[in-house]
């Protein structure tokens, strides 16, 4: 196996991209995003490439997110490096979203944050019994970017809002039920699946050979989620959970109270706004402007310190409660970028 952090090659008409940073669970950096983009652009007009397969080396997971330490260090300064990373990453996300050839992503193991961004745009998204999906950004003072403002509000009911605010972790039983992933294949059949994807002319037929019924598992509280997370303010969601008083509702409330109040309000506005947008590109432009500002805030810096650097899991949020996060502060974070700093898709 190559030492490159992303391995790209063509095998029998399949453009193959393998994430190869296993010690970091393939956390994305700018170099990796640019390598993936370069390959996809080359294969887009190559008549000998019929489909794209994205997978990962090792067994720890597909992709745990982005290079959060770098983003935080950059955000502590002028955020220029963080913005350059977001520009490359979001252009990759958009390139995949509009790609003219079928993309298959095999998300065996952990898939979070940036890993969602490079798998959710795929036409076929294969989960295994080892898959764990989450968008945990509110716990580090961030928000579910990489297209979360587009994909999450388009999940059934209010499940996307619940996932985004609480950072809940799902297994394949739930992700397939919600449409986050399209197929279930046991991990011991993944290598055979990859071989068939290279041999078969049709990715659908190849996956169909290995697709299995979803294994039984716990159900999540769809009725309660749709009822209690349907509000347009975080305060109203808190009040509804408290008034409901069930064990499940109070557990959600307790979880939410550990998250950054600023991130909760940013995330809810992001999702409600994203639900109304007409294009994925418009969503990515919103997230790019938002991301460049949020990474410079106290809560992101503090969240990364508490969860990733010092690992004391005791962030001191500021403002410390929802009432301190004003509409004016949110308006400033969501303001469009100046014309010379706007995010634009690749040509």
Residue pairs with C-beta under 8 A, 6 or more apart in sequence:
1 7
1 20
1 57
2 20
3 20
4 20
4 35
5 19
5 20
5 21
5 29
5 31
5 32
5 35
6 17
6 18
6 19
6 20
6 31
6 32
6 35
6 36
6 39
7 16
7 17
7 18
7 20
7 57
8 15
8 16
8 17
8 18
8 35
8 36
8 38
8 39
9 15
9 16
10 16
10 43
10 46
10 48
10 49
11 198
12 198
12 199
13 48
13 49
13 50
13 51
13 198
14 49
14 50
14 51
14 52
14 53
14 197
14 198
15 39
15 40
15 43
15 46
15 49
15 51
15 52
15 53
15 101
16 52
16 53
16 55
17 36
17 39
17 40
17 52
17 53
17 54
17 55
18 54
18 55
18 56
18 57
19 26
19 32
19 54
19 55
19 56
19 57
19 62
19 63
20 26
20 56
20 57
21 27
21 32
22 56
22 57
22 58
22 60
24 64
24 67
25 60
25 61
25 63
25 64
25 109
25 110
26 56
26 57
26 61
26 62
26 63
26 64
26 115
27 63
27 64
27 65
27 66
27 67
27 68
27 114
28 63
28 65
28 66
28 67
28 89
28 114
28 115
28 118
29 66
29 67
29 70
29 85
30 81
30 84
30 85
30 88
30 89
33 85
33 88
33 89
33 91
33 92
34 88
36 92
36 118
37 88
37 91
37 92
37 95
37 346
40 52
40 92
40 95
40 96
40 99
41 95
41 346
43 49
43 52
43 101
44 99
44 100
44 101
49 101
50 101
50 102
50 201
51 101
51 102
51 103
51 104
51 197
51 203
52 99
52 101
52 102
52 103
52 104
53 103
53 104
53 106
53 194
53 197
53 198
54 103
54 104
54 105
54 106
54 118
54 119
54 122
55 62
55 105
55 106
55 108
55 194
56 62
56 63
56 106
56 108
56 109
59 108
59 109
59 130
60 109
60 110
61 108
61 109
61 110
61 111
61 115
61 130
61 132
62 105
62 106
62 107
62 108
62 109
62 110
62 111
62 115
62 119
62 131
63 110
63 111
63 112
63 113
63 114
63 115
63 118
63 119
64 110
64 112
64 113
64 115
65 112
65 113
65 114
65 115
66 85
66 89
66 113
66 114
66 146
67 85
68 140
68 304
68 308
69 304
69 308
69 309
70 81
70 82
70 85
71 82
71 85
71 295
71 304
72 295
72 300
72 301
72 304
72 305
72 308
72 309
73 81
74 80
74 81
74 82
74 83
74 85
74 295
75 82
75 295
75 296
75 297
75 300
75 301
76 296
76 301
79 292
79 295
79 296
82 291
82 292
82 295
83 288
83 291
83 292
86 145
86 287
86 288
86 291
86 292
86 343
87 288
87 343
89 114
89 117
89 146
90 145
90 146
90 284
90 287
90 288
90 343
91 343
91 345
91 346
92 117
92 118
93 117
93 118
93 121
93 146
93 147
93 284
94 280
94 281
94 284
94 345
94 346
95 345
95 346
96 103
96 118
96 121
96 122
97 121
97 147
97 280
98 280
98 345
99 121
102 123
102 124
102 203
103 121
103 122
103 123
103 124
104 122
104 123
104 124
104 125
104 126
104 197
104 203
104 207
105 118
105 119
105 122
105 124
105 125
105 126
106 126
106 185
106 190
106 193
106 194
107 115
107 119
107 125
107 126
107 127
107 128
107 131
107 133
107 181
108 126
108 127
108 128
108 130
108 131
108 187
108 190
109 128
109 130
109 131
109 132
110 132
111 119
111 131
111 132
111 133
112 132
112 133
112 134
112 135
112 136
113 135
113 136
113 137
113 144
113 145
113 146
114 146
116 133
116 135
116 144
116 146
116 147
116 148
116 151
117 145
117 146
117 147
118 146
119 125
120 147
120 151
120 180
121 147
123 203
124 182
124 183
124 203
124 204
124 207
125 180
125 181
125 182
125 183
126 181
126 182
126 183
126 184
126 185
126 190
126 193
126 207
127 133
127 172
127 175
127 176
127 181
127 183
127 184
127 185
128 172
128 184
128 185
128 186
128 187
128 190
129 171
129 172
129 186
129 187
129 215
130 187
131 171
131 172
131 175
131 181
132 169
132 170
132 171
133 169
133 170
133 171
133 175
133 180
133 181
134 163
134 167
134 168
134 169
134 170
135 144
135 148
135 152
135 163
135 164
135 167
136 167
136 169
137 143
137 144
137 145
137 148
137 164
137 167
137 263
137 267
138 144
138 164
138 165
138 166
138 167
138 259
138 260
138 263
138 264
138 267
139 167
139 258
139 259
139 260
139 263
139 303
139 307
140 260
140 263
140 300
140 303
140 304
140 306
140 307
140 308
140 315
141 260
141 262
141 263
141 294
141 297
141 298
141 299
141 300
141 301
141 302
141 303
141 304
141 315
141 317
142 263
142 294
142 295
142 300
142 303
143 164
143 263
143 266
143 267
143 270
143 287
143 290
143 291
143 294
144 152
144 164
144 267
144 270
145 287
145 290
145 291
146 287
147 280
147 283
147 284
147 287
148 164
148 270
148 271
148 274
148 287
149 270
149 271
149 273
149 274
149 277
149 283
149 286
149 287
150 274
150 277
150 280
150 283
151 160
152 160
152 161
152 163
152 164
152 271
152 274
153 160
153 161
153 271
153 272
153 274
153 275
154 160
154 275
155 163
155 178
155 179
155 180
156 178
156 179
156 222
157 222
157 225
157 226
158 225
158 226
158 228
158 229
158 230
159 178
159 220
159 222
159 225
159 226
160 271
161 229
161 230
161 268
161 271
162 168
162 225
162 229
162 252
163 170
164 267
164 268
164 270
164 271
165 229
165 234
165 237
165 256
165 259
165 264
165 267
165 268
166 252
166 255
166 256
166 259
167 255
167 259
168 220
168 255
170 178
170 180
170 220
171 217
172 181
172 184
172 214
172 215
172 217
173 214
173 215
173 216
173 217
173 218
174 217
174 220
175 181
176 182
176 183
176 184
176 214
177 214
183 207
183 210
183 211
184 211
184 212
184 213
184 214
184 215
185 193
185 207
185 210
185 211
185 212
186 212
189 210
192 210
193 206
193 207
193 209
193 210
196 206
196 209
196 210
197 203
197 206
197 207
199 206
200 206
221 248
224 244
224 246
224 248
224 249
227 240
228 237
228 240
228 241
228 244
228 249
228 252
229 237
231 237
231 240
232 268
232 272
233 268
234 256
234 261
234 264
234 265
234 268
234 322
235 322
237 256
237 268
238 253
238 256
238 322
240 249
241 249
241 250
241 252
241 253
241 256
242 249
242 250
242 253
256 264
260 299
260 303
260 315
260 317
261 317
261 319
261 320
261 321
261 322
261 324
261 325
262 297
262 299
262 317
262 319
262 325
262 329
263 294
263 299
263 303
264 322
265 322
265 325
265 330
266 290
266 294
266 330
266 333
266 334
269 330
269 334
270 286
270 287
270 290
273 286
273 334
274 283
274 286
277 283
277 286
281 345
284 343
284 345
285 336
285 337
285 342
285 343
285 344
286 334
288 337
288 342
288 343
289 334
289 335
289 336
289 337
289 341
289 342
289 343
290 333
290 334
292 337
292 341
293 332
293 333
294 300
294 333
298 318
299 315
299 317
299 318
302 315
302 316
302 317
302 318
303 315
305 315
306 312
306 313
306 314
306 315
306 316
307 313
307 315
318 324
319 325
336 342
337 343
